[in-house]
């Protein structure tokens, strides 16, 4: 006979404790249902939380459902509180429930209401000493308990932009050394080396670069801390398309506009000498200046948060960038 486990919560946001409860439930039951409950007056969108839980629990033995409804949130809010919730749960989970899992005290009453057995999990928070409230208040201090799919919601990315040979890659490595991490690399250079070898560019190439960069960036971000250093992004690719094609494919504008959310940009000016590493295009000072100007134009157009790093002295540029990196810490805390 198939056994059904049940876990109910707001998951605002999901954290390691929630996932541990779900894991215990899956180990105890054949089918583990997680019901994400939300309503409009909450600080994190309920549909986003359901999406997070599905990403956190991809195993087919999990079933993640979403109840978005304005119903009483506590027994004192309505005399028929338990009757209302029993009906809602039955609507979403018509099958008999065998076990109700959870770390909160209400797991006993909830199990009684749905005709199941209670299964308290880590009630004293020893396995996962965290709460959703604590994460909302200070994600930095509780970062180890924030699951990968949720991290981008709290992360801040420091993105390095600039014309060729302005030191983006070197500076990205220097900054991430301060974080004991690795930067998000520039995917465009890899793409050029494999597919284009410096010639015959088409609009589809730049769309592929953006898609590839996003895939790499998001995968790295899931494994990273609250601050992630990124070597270029869709804004840089947008200007490269304009430089090499003479026009901008419309899709790139939308992608670059979406890319700026949650990011701080450091634009490295072209004052430093150009060096040919065998994969570069625009050695002329006028072309490099044009590239810088176009980046400024697009950053302003998209309303991005950005700072200009100027001057020829590499140490001074590094110190200015490091200061911007340090300034992000209060934003996260």
matplotlib code that plots the C-alpha trace (Angstrom):
import matplotlib.pyplot as plt

x = [0.0, 1.3, 2.0, 1.6, 3.6, 2.6, 4.5, 2.8, 4.5, 5.1, 8.7, 9.5, 12.2, 12.9, 15.9, 17.9, 15.4, 12.5, 14.5, 15.5, 11.8, 11.0, 13.9, 12.8, 9.3, 10.5, 12.5, 9.5, 6.8, 6.3, 5.0, 6.0, 3.7, 4.8, 2.2, 3.5, 0.9, 0.9, -1.3, -0.8, 0.3, 3.6, 7.2, 8.2, 6.0, 4.3, 4.7, 8.4, 8.6, 6.7, 9.2, 12.1, 10.7, 10.2, 13.9, 15.0, 13.0, 13.4, 13.1, 10.0, 9.0, 8.3, 5.1, 5.2, 1.8, 0.9, -2.0, -2.3, -5.4, -6.5, -7.6, -7.0, -3.4, -3.9, -6.7, -7.5, -8.2, -11.4, -13.6, -13.6, -9.9, -9.3, -12.3, -11.2, -7.7, -8.9, -11.1, -8.2, -5.8, -8.4, -8.8, -5.1, -4.5, -7.6, -5.7, -5.5, -2.5, -0.5, 2.1, 2.3, 5.9, 7.2, 9.3, 6.6, 4.2, 1.1, 2.1, 0.2, -3.1, -2.7, -2.2, -5.3, -7.4, -6.4, -6.6, -2.8, 0.0, 2.3, 6.0, 8.0, 11.3, 14.2, 11.8, 14.7, 16.5, 19.6, 20.1, 19.3, 19.6, 17.8, 14.4, 12.9, 12.6, 16.4, 17.3, 15.1, 16.6, 20.2, 20.8, 24.6, 24.8, 22.7, 24.1, 25.0, 21.3, 20.1, 19.6, 21.2, 18.0, 17.2, 20.6, 20.2, 17.4, 19.7, 23.0, 24.6, 26.7, 29.6, 30.0, 33.1, 32.6, 34.9, 36.6, 39.3, 42.4, 41.1, 41.9, 38.4, 39.5, 42.6, 40.6, 37.8, 40.4, 41.9, 38.5, 37.3, 40.5, 39.3, 36.1, 37.9, 35.7, 35.9, 34.5, 31.8, 34.0, 33.4, 31.7, 32.1, 35.8, 35.3, 32.6, 34.9, 37.7, 35.5, 33.1, 34.2, 38.0, 37.6, 35.5, 32.0, 29.9, 26.1, 23.3, 22.6, 26.2, 25.5, 22.2, 24.1, 26.7, 24.1, 22.3, 25.6, 26.8, 23.5, 23.7, 27.2, 26.6, 23.5, 25.1, 28.1, 25.8, 24.0, 27.4, 28.6, 28.4, 26.3, 28.6, 29.5, 32.0, 31.0, 33.4, 31.1, 27.4, 24.7, 25.3, 28.9, 27.6, 25.1, 27.9, 30.1, 27.2, 27.0, 30.7, 31.0, 27.6, 27.0, 23.5, 22.0, 19.6, 16.4, 16.4, 19.8, 18.3, 15.6, 18.1, 20.6, 17.8, 16.8, 20.4, 21.0, 18.6, 20.4, 23.8, 26.4, 28.6, 32.2, 33.1, 36.8, 37.8, 40.2, 43.1, 45.4, 47.5, 46.0, 47.7, 47.2, 46.6, 45.7, 41.9, 41.3, 39.7, 39.7, 43.2, 42.5, 42.0, 39.0, 37.3, 38.1, 36.6, 33.5, 33.1, 33.3, 30.8, 28.4, 28.6, 27.8, 24.9, 23.3, 24.0, 22.2, 19.4, 18.7, 19.0, 21.8, 23.8, 27.3, 30.6, 33.5, 37.0, 39.5, 43.2, 46.3, 47.7, 46.7, 47.1, 44.8, 42.2, 42.4, 41.9, 39.0, 37.3, 38.0, 36.4, 33.2, 33.3, 33.5, 30.7, 28.3, 28.4, 26.0, 23.6, 23.3, 23.3]
y = [0.0, 3.5, 5.7, 9.4, 12.0, 15.7, 18.8, 22.2, 25.6, 29.1, 28.4, 32.1, 31.4, 27.7, 26.7, 23.7, 22.8, 22.6, 20.4, 18.1, 17.7, 16.8, 14.4, 12.6, 12.4, 10.9, 8.3, 7.3, 7.4, 6.4, 9.8, 13.0, 16.0, 19.5, 22.2, 25.8, 28.1, 31.8, 34.9, 38.4, 40.2, 38.5, 39.8, 37.1, 36.2, 32.9, 31.7, 32.3, 30.2, 27.3, 27.5, 27.4, 24.4, 22.5, 23.3, 22.2, 19.0, 17.7, 14.0, 12.4, 11.0, 14.6, 16.4, 20.2, 21.9, 25.6, 27.0, 30.7, 31.9, 34.5, 32.3, 32.6, 32.2, 31.4, 29.8, 33.1, 34.7, 32.8, 30.4, 27.9, 28.0, 24.3, 23.5, 25.9, 24.5, 20.9, 21.6, 23.3, 20.5, 17.9, 19.9, 19.8, 16.3, 14.2, 11.0, 9.8, 11.2, 8.8, 11.1, 14.8, 16.1, 19.3, 21.0, 23.3, 22.5, 22.6, 19.3, 17.4, 19.2, 19.3, 15.5, 15.1, 17.2, 15.3, 11.8, 11.2, 10.5, 13.3, 13.1, 15.9, 16.6, 18.5, 20.4, 21.8, 22.9, 21.0, 19.6, 22.8, 25.7, 28.3, 29.8, 31.6, 34.8, 34.6, 34.3, 37.3, 39.4, 38.4, 36.1, 36.6, 35.1, 32.2, 31.6, 28.0, 27.2, 29.0, 26.4, 26.9, 27.8, 30.5, 32.1, 34.4, 36.2, 37.4, 37.6, 40.8, 40.5, 42.8, 42.8, 44.0, 45.7, 47.5, 47.6, 45.0, 44.9, 46.9, 44.2, 42.7, 39.1, 39.9, 42.1, 39.5, 37.0, 39.5, 40.4, 36.8, 35.9, 38.3, 36.2, 32.8, 32.1, 31.9, 34.5, 33.9, 33.8, 35.5, 32.9, 35.0, 34.4, 30.6, 30.8, 32.7, 30.3, 27.3, 28.5, 31.7, 32.1, 35.9, 35.9, 35.5, 36.7, 36.5, 37.6, 34.0, 33.9, 36.7, 35.2, 31.9, 33.8, 35.4, 32.1, 30.3, 32.9, 32.9, 29.1, 29.2, 32.2, 30.8, 27.5, 29.1, 31.4, 28.5, 27.4, 30.9, 33.2, 36.4, 38.4, 37.0, 38.6, 38.4, 38.9, 40.7, 39.9, 40.6, 44.3, 43.7, 41.2, 43.8, 46.3, 43.6, 42.8, 46.4, 46.6, 43.4, 43.4, 47.1, 46.6, 45.2, 42.2, 43.2, 40.2, 41.3, 44.6, 42.8, 40.3, 43.0, 45.0, 42.0, 41.2, 44.4, 43.5, 42.9, 43.9, 46.6, 47.3, 48.4, 50.0, 49.9, 52.8, 52.4, 54.5, 51.5, 50.3, 47.8, 44.4, 41.8, 38.3, 36.8, 37.0, 40.8, 43.0, 46.7, 48.1, 51.6, 54.1, 55.6, 52.2, 51.5, 54.9, 54.2, 50.9, 52.6, 55.3, 52.7, 50.8, 54.0, 54.7, 51.3, 51.2, 54.5, 53.4, 50.4, 52.3, 50.2, 50.8, 51.4, 53.1, 54.1, 52.8, 55.3, 55.9, 54.1, 52.9, 49.3, 49.3, 52.3, 50.6, 47.5, 49.4, 51.3, 48.1, 46.4, 49.4, 48.8, 45.1, 45.9, 48.4, 45.6, 43.9, 46.3, 45.9, 42.2, 42.5]
z = [0.0, -0.9, 2.1, 1.9, 3.8, 4.1, 4.9, 5.0, 5.3, 4.0, 3.2, 3.3, 2.2, 2.0, 4.2, 5.2, 8.0, 5.6, 3.2, 6.1, 7.0, 3.4, 3.2, 6.4, 5.0, 1.7, 3.6, 5.6, 2.9, -0.7, -1.8, 0.0, -0.6, 0.2, 0.2, -0.1, 1.4, 0.5, 0.3, -1.2, 2.0, 2.4, 1.9, -0.7, -3.6, -3.1, -6.6, -6.3, -3.1, -4.8, -7.7, -5.2, -3.5, -6.7, -7.6, -4.1, -4.3, -7.9, -7.0, -8.5, -5.1, -4.0, -5.0, -4.5, -4.6, -4.1, -2.2, -2.8, -1.0, 1.5, 4.4, 8.2, 9.2, 12.9, 15.0, 16.7, 13.3, 12.7, 14.7, 11.8, 11.3, 11.4, 9.3, 6.6, 6.5, 6.5, 3.5, 1.7, 2.4, 1.2, -2.0, -2.8, -1.3, -1.7, -0.9, 2.7, 4.5, 6.7, 8.3, 8.8, 9.1, 10.5, 13.2, 14.5, 17.4, 15.2, 13.5, 16.2, 15.7, 11.9, 11.9, 14.0, 11.7, 8.6, 10.2, 10.1, 12.5, 13.6, 12.8, 14.6, 12.9, 14.6, 16.8, 18.8, 15.6, 16.4, 12.9, 11.1, 13.6, 11.5, 10.7, 7.7, 9.9, 10.7, 7.0, 6.1, 8.8, 8.1, 5.1, 5.4, 8.9, 7.9, 4.4, 5.0, 5.5, 2.3, -0.5, -3.9, -5.8, -3.2, -3.1, -6.1, -4.3, -1.6, -3.6, -4.9, -8.1, -8.8, -12.5, -14.4, -17.7, -20.0, -23.4, -24.3, -22.3, -19.3, -16.8, -16.2, -15.9, -13.8, -11.5, -11.2, -10.0, -7.6, -6.0, -5.7, -3.9, -1.1, -1.0, -1.1, -4.2, -7.9, -10.4, -13.0, -16.2, -19.5, -21.6, -24.8, -25.0, -24.7, -27.4, -29.7, -29.3, -30.0, -32.7, -34.3, -34.2, -34.6, -37.7, -39.4, -36.5, -36.7, -34.5, -33.4, -32.0, -29.5, -28.4, -27.8, -25.8, -23.5, -23.0, -22.3, -19.9, -18.0, -17.7, -16.3, -14.1, -12.5, -11.8, -10.1, -8.1, -6.5, -5.1, -4.1, -1.2, -0.8, -3.1, -6.6, -8.9, -12.6, -15.5, -18.0, -18.7, -21.2, -21.2, -22.5, -25.1, -26.3, -27.1, -28.7, -31.0, -32.0, -32.5, -34.7, -36.5, -36.8, -35.3, -32.1, -32.4, -30.5, -28.2, -26.7, -25.5, -23.5, -22.1, -21.1, -19.4, -17.4, -16.5, -14.5, -11.6, -8.3, -9.7, -9.1, -12.2, -12.2, -15.6, -16.2, -18.4, -21.3, -19.9, -19.5, -22.5, -24.9, -25.0, -27.7, -26.3, -29.6, -29.3, -29.3, -31.9, -31.1, -30.6, -31.8, -29.0, -30.7, -30.9, -27.2, -26.3, -28.3, -26.5, -23.1, -24.1, -25.3, -22.1, -20.2, -22.5, -22.0, -18.2, -17.9, -20.2, -18.1, -14.8, -13.6, -10.4, -11.7, -10.9, -13.1, -12.3, -13.9, -14.2, -15.6, -12.2, -11.7, -8.0, -7.7, -9.9, -7.8, -4.6, -6.0, -7.1, -3.7, -2.0, -4.0, -3.2, 0.6, 0.2, -0.9, 2.5, 4.2, 1.3, 2.0, 5.8]

ax = plt.figure().add_subplot(projection="3d")
ax.plot(x, y, z, "-o")
ax.set_aspect("equal")
plt.show()
